[in-house]
Amino acid sequence: MSPRDSYEAKAESEFAEVQSQLSALAARAGKAVAAGRAEGERLLVAAQSKHDEALHRFQLLKLAGADGWDAVKTTFETAWTELRHALGPRG
């Protein structure tokens, strides 16, 4: 085998190895994306639940009579704070 043939054969072998590494990397990236998507969906469901609770508390606040308004306001503010925390620092 000539030096050129040897060199080209070695390069082909190394390309095959790199292709295998790229395939493994792609598989790991796919798993990371799926895990990230699942976490994002979990956070979204939690935030939506907090939103629904805060909205419910706000509706109760609007319906509350003068004698119970302060108590309902406190529960609304708690629900609102939990919603803002669920949305994170930019929410």
C-alpha positions as CSV (number, residue, x, y, z in Angstrom):
1,M,0.0,0.0,0.0
2,S,1.4,3.4,-1.0
3,P,1.7,6.2,1.5
4,R,-1.1,8.0,-0.2
5,D,-3.4,4.9,0.0
6,S,-2.5,4.4,3.6
7,Y,-3.1,8.1,4.5
8,E,-6.5,8.0,2.7
9,A,-7.5,4.7,4.4
10,K,-6.6,6.1,7.8
11,A,-8.6,9.3,7.1
12,E,-11.6,7.2,6.0
13,S,-11.4,5.2,9.2
14,E,-11.2,8.3,11.3
15,F,-14.2,9.8,9.5
16,A,-16.2,6.6,10.3
17,E,-15.2,7.0,14.0
18,V,-16.2,10.7,14.0
19,Q,-19.6,9.7,12.3
20,S,-20.2,7.2,15.1
21,Q,-19.4,9.9,17.7
22,L,-21.7,12.4,16.0
23,S,-24.5,9.8,16.0
24,A,-24.0,9.2,19.7
25,L,-24.0,13.0,20.3
26,A,-27.2,13.4,18.3
27,A,-28.8,10.7,20.5
28,R,-27.7,12.4,23.7
29,A,-29.0,15.8,22.4
30,G,-32.3,14.3,21.5
31,K,-32.7,12.9,25.0
32,A,-31.7,16.3,26.5
33,V,-34.3,18.1,24.3
34,A,-37.0,15.6,25.4
35,A,-36.1,16.0,29.0
36,G,-36.1,19.8,28.6
37,R,-39.4,19.7,26.9
38,A,-40.9,17.6,29.7
39,E,-39.6,20.0,32.3
40,G,-41.0,22.9,30.4
41,E,-44.4,21.3,30.1
42,R,-44.3,20.6,33.8
43,L,-43.5,24.2,34.6
44,L,-46.2,25.4,32.2
45,V,-48.9,23.2,33.8
46,A,-47.9,24.4,37.3
47,A,-48.0,28.0,36.2
48,Q,-51.4,27.5,34.5
49,S,-52.7,26.0,37.7
50,K,-51.5,29.0,39.7
51,H,-53.1,31.3,37.1
52,D,-56.4,29.5,37.4
53,E,-56.3,29.8,41.2
54,A,-55.4,33.5,41.2
55,L,-58.2,34.2,38.7
56,H,-60.6,32.3,40.9
57,R,-59.5,34.3,43.9
58,F,-59.8,37.5,41.9
59,Q,-63.4,36.7,40.9
60,L,-64.2,36.0,44.5
61,L,-62.6,39.3,45.4
62,K,-64.9,41.2,43.0
63,L,-67.9,39.4,44.4
64,A,-67.0,39.9,48.1
65,G,-69.1,42.0,50.3
66,A,-67.6,44.9,52.3
67,D,-67.4,42.8,55.5
68,G,-65.3,40.0,53.9
69,W,-63.4,41.9,51.3
70,D,-60.1,42.2,53.3
71,A,-60.0,38.5,54.0
72,V,-60.6,37.6,50.4
73,K,-58.1,40.2,49.3
74,T,-55.4,38.4,51.4
75,T,-56.2,35.1,49.8
76,F,-56.1,36.7,46.3
77,E,-52.7,38.4,47.1
78,T,-51.3,35.0,48.2
79,A,-52.5,33.3,45.0
80,W,-51.1,36.2,42.9
81,T,-47.7,36.0,44.6
82,E,-47.6,32.2,44.0
83,L,-48.5,32.8,40.3
84,R,-45.7,35.5,39.9
85,H,-43.2,33.0,41.5
86,A,-44.3,30.2,39.2
87,L,-43.7,32.5,36.2
88,G,-40.1,33.1,37.3
89,P,-38.1,36.3,37.5
90,R,-39.3,37.7,34.1
91,G,-42.9,36.7,34.7
